Structure formats: C-alpha cells, structure tokens
C-alpha cells in the first residue's frame, strides 16, 4: 500500500514539475498573440517560431511508418506514437496542428527552409542531413536490422554485404540508405525515388536486391501481408537510430518548445501511456529519467 502511495506521489510531483517547464513558453506565446505582435518580422522574414506565434498553428510534416504514424484511409484519421506526442504538444501550448504529407525525403530540408512545414513530426532519424535539418531531443531509440529473402541462407554477418556482388535496397534521402552506402562502399545499391518505405522490402522479395536495412516496425508491417517472403539475417542490429523531430537550422525558439514539451511528457508518465498503447511488446528503447535525492 505504501509503495503504491509513494508511486502516486512521485507521479504527481513529476506532473507538477512538467507543468512548470512549459508555463513560461505558454505565457510567452499568449502574450505575443494578445499584443498583436509578430516579433517585428514581416511574413516573408519570420521564423517558424514567429509564424507559430502569429497563426497559432503548427504545420507538421509527416510520413506513414507504424507504430509512429498510422493512417486509416477509410476514416482519414491519424494515430500512433508521434501523432499522440504532437497532439499533447499542441495541447500544452493551445495551438492547432495542420498535417502536411512528406512525399519526397530528399527534399525535406528544402521544404523546411521554404516553410512548407514548420517541423518534421515523424520517425525522423537523427543524423547530419547536409546541415539543412536540426534535430530536437530524441524521443526513442530504434535498432536497424538486415532483412533477406526467406529462402536465402547465404548470409550470417553484416560484413558479408560489403561486397561488389551484393545489391542493397535503398531509397534516396533516407538515413538508412546513407548509412549503408557509408558502411558498405563495395556493394551496389538498388535506389528507389519517391517510393513508400515498404517498397525497399519489395525490391528484395522481387530479387532486385539481396538485402535491405530497415527498422523492425516496417518489416513487421510488410510481413503481415507477405509472410515468409523476408526474414531477419541476424538478431544483431547494425546500429541503433535515434528518432527526433526536425526543424530548420537556427529555429531555437521552436526547438525549445518541442524539447520542453517532450521533457514534460517523459517525467509525467505520459510517455509510458503512449508507448504502452503502440509498443506493447516493448521493442522500442526510450530515454530514461534518472535522479537522486538530496
């Protein structure tokens, strides 16, 4: 009984702490809106943060990748880990969200710069992208595995793919492809453009490539509809990815809003609720909160 009471008190403390973390930014947004100011910038010069102050609407770029972003074409509803996080972010700052579909991964940096969307709110891998995208704090860590055809027993090590006789399935503008090009320079790459992420797995199943490196969630969704077509090459991932929201460089105001809200959700227990709903098998790794008394 005492343990349960202590846990309740701890969560209440964290929720109070989290509210304090976002109180000042909310006050700043509200004050700027009530004053009718847009920080002295014209609409053509304003930053994404200033545009958010003026319109009270976040233009969120997204692409589908369960369990992070899930789209139901029948109801036109979006759900998933990232969708829930962004919805709570919007509630924190009393703003609306306008979802903008990302159709070209190679153009994400340019689309941020031109204001097509204010932030990339999806399963964006945190890595250098020609200095065009700045990353917020990570909200999850995800392993990247190699997947081969179900009847292909040639491989037992990642090092075998660094060979001129091997073709790796990839897609322009994706972090997984950038990493495999760097890690396996001797291999050939079967490159897709403006395709679905799952199409990289289709290329392997169709024998256009020997292997694809992808996150487990994409493979599991593919395997539901194509059981046995592909299999994991090994239980050892090539590496871990960190997933973050992305903003244009020098957008410190908007980046700070995201980080404050993310930190609040981490300590309040809301992350636990969101991940329990969409990652019940706990295949994803989340940032932990550690602290000491006194």
N, C-alpha and C positions, 0 to 999 in steps of 0.2 A: 504493500500500500504506500509506504514511504517512498519507494523507488518511483512509482507512478506519479506521485505528487511532485517529486523533485524534477522529473522529466517535464511535467506540465509547466512548472515554474520556469524551467530553463527555456522552453519554447516561448513562453510569454515574454521573458527577458529579451530573447533574440528578436521577436517581433517588434518590441518597443525600440530596440536598437536600430532595426531596419527602418522603421518609420522616421527616426531621426536622421538617417543617412540620406533620405530623399526629400526631407522637409524644405531645406534651403533651395534646391533646384526647382521644386514646385512653386515656391514663393517667387522665385526669380521669373519663371515663365508667366505666372499670373500677373505679376506687377508690370512686366513688359507689355503684356497684352492690354491691360487696363489703361496703361499710359498711352496706348495707341502708337507706340514706337516700334521701329524695326531696326534698332541699334544704329541708326544713322546711315544705313546702307540702302542703295537703290536695289530694286528687284533683280537687276542684272548682276549686281556685285555681291548680293547677300550670300552668306554661307548657309549650309543645310540647317545649322542650328538657328540662325536668324529667320530662315524660312519657316521653321517649325514654330517659332515664337509668333510669327505673323499669321500663319494659316491654322495652327493647332492641329495639323495633320501630318503624320509620318508616311512618306512614300517608301514602302518596304519592298525591295526586290526579292523575289523568291523563285525557287525551282523545286520540283517534287522529288523527295527522297525519304520514303518511310524509314524509321518512325519519326523523323524530324519534321517533315512536311508531308501531309497526306491530303489528297484532293478527291472529293466524291463528285464525279461529273454529273450524276443524276440530281443531286441536291445543290451542287456548286458550293459546297461547304469545305472549308479547310480545317484541318486539325493536326495534331502532332506535337512533339516536344517544343519545337521552335515556335509554332503558332501560339501555344499556350504561354510561352515566355513573353512573346511580343504583346499578347493581349494584356498580360499583367503589367508589362512595362507601360502600355498605353493608359491603363487604369491608374498607375502610380502618378502620372503627370496630367491626367484628364485630357488626353488627346485622342484623335481618331487615327485609324490605320487604313491606308489605301494600298492594296496589294498590287504590285506590278510584276508581271511574269518575266523572268530572265530566260531568253531564248538563245543567246549566244554567249557562252562562257568566256570566249576570248575578248569580248567587248565590255566585260563588267567594269573594269577600271575607267574606261572612257565614259560609260553610261553614268557612273557616279559623278564624274567630273562635269558632265553636261546637265546634271540634275534630273535625269530620267527617273532615278530613285535616290532617296537620301541615304539609305543604308541597305546592305545585303543581309537579309534576315533569313538565313537558310543554313544548311550544313556546309558552311564555307570553311575550307581547310586553311589554317593559319600558316602562311608561308609567303616569302617575297614574291610579289607579282608586278615586276617592272616598276616598283615604287609608286604604283597607282592606287593601291588599296592599303589602308591602315586597319589593323585588327584591334578589336576590343578584347577584354579579358576572356580567356577560354571558358566555355561552359560545359565542355565534355571532351573526353579523350577516347579516340576510336582506333582500333587496330586495323591494319590493311593486310589482307591475305592474298595469296596467289590461288587462282582457280583454273583448272584444266578440264578437258573433256572427261566424262565419266569412265570411258574405256581406255584412257591414256595413262599408262603406268611407267612412262619413261623417266619421270622426274621425282626427286626426293630431296632436293636442296635448291634454295634460291639462286645459288651461284651458277647452276646449270643454265639459267636463262641468259647469261651474258655470253652469247654465242651467235655467230653470224647465221647459223642455220635456224635460229629461233625467231619467231614473229610474235610480238607483244601487241595486244589490242589496246588502243588508246583513243583519246579524243582531245582535239585542240582546246587549249585553255583550261584543262583540268589539272589539279595539283598532282593527282595520281600519275598522270602521264608525264608530267615534268620530272617527277621523282624517278620513274622507271627509265626515262631517257638518260638521266644522270647516273643512275646505279648500274644500268646495263647498256653501255655505249656500243657494244659489239652487236647487239641484237637489232633486228629490223622492227619497225613499228607500223602496224596497220592503223592508220589515222582516220577517225571519223570527224565530221564537221556538223555542228548544229543538230546533233542527234540526242536521243534520250540516253541517260547513263546506262540503262539496261542493254542498250544496243551493243555496248562493248562486250557483254557476255554472249550476245547472239553471234558476234563475229567469231568467237572461239568455238561455239557449238557448230557453226557452219564451216569450220575448218579454214577460215580466212586468217586465223591467228592460232597460236599454240597455247597462250596463257593470257589472263587478264588479272590485273591487280585492282582490287575494289574492296569496299567496306562490307562487312557481313550483312548489313541490312539490305543492301542492293542485291546481293547474291540470294538471300533467303526469299525475297520477293520474287525473283526470277525462278527459283527452284520450286516454288508453289505451283507455278504454271508449266514448268518444264522439269519434272522430277527426274533426277538421274542424268540429265544432259551434261551437267558440270559437277565437279567435286573440288573440295579444298585440296591443294597439293600437299599442305603440311598444316600441323596445328600451331606452328610458329609464325607469327606475323612478320612481315618485312620490317615494319616500324609502326609506331603509334602516330596518329594525327591529332592535333588539337583543333577543335572547331570553335570558331568565333564569329561574331557579327562583324561586318566590314563597312568602313566608311572611307570617304575620300581623305587624302592626306591633309593635315592641318585643320581638321574638324574636331578640335579638342573639346568644344562645348557639347556636341552631340555624343562624342565618345564618352565623356564624363557622365552624361545622363544614363547611357546604357550600363556603364560599369557600376554606378551607384545602385541602379535597379537590380542588376544581376547579383551584387553582393547582398542586397537586402533579401532576395529570394533564397540565397544559399543559407543564410543564418536563420531565416524564419521557418524553415521546414517546407516551403512551397516547392523547392526543387525535388524533395523526397516524394511529394504527392504527384508531381508531373511525371517523374521518371518511373514511379510505380505503375502508373497508368499505361505508359507507352513502351516501357522496357521491363516487363515483369520477370524476364529471365536474367536480368542484370548482366547483359553482355557489354554494356557501355560503362566506361570509367568516368567518374565525376570528380571535380575538385573537392577536396575535403576541407572542413573548417576545424582548426585545432586552436586551443587556447589554454592558458594556465591561470589558476587563481593567484591573486596577490602580485 
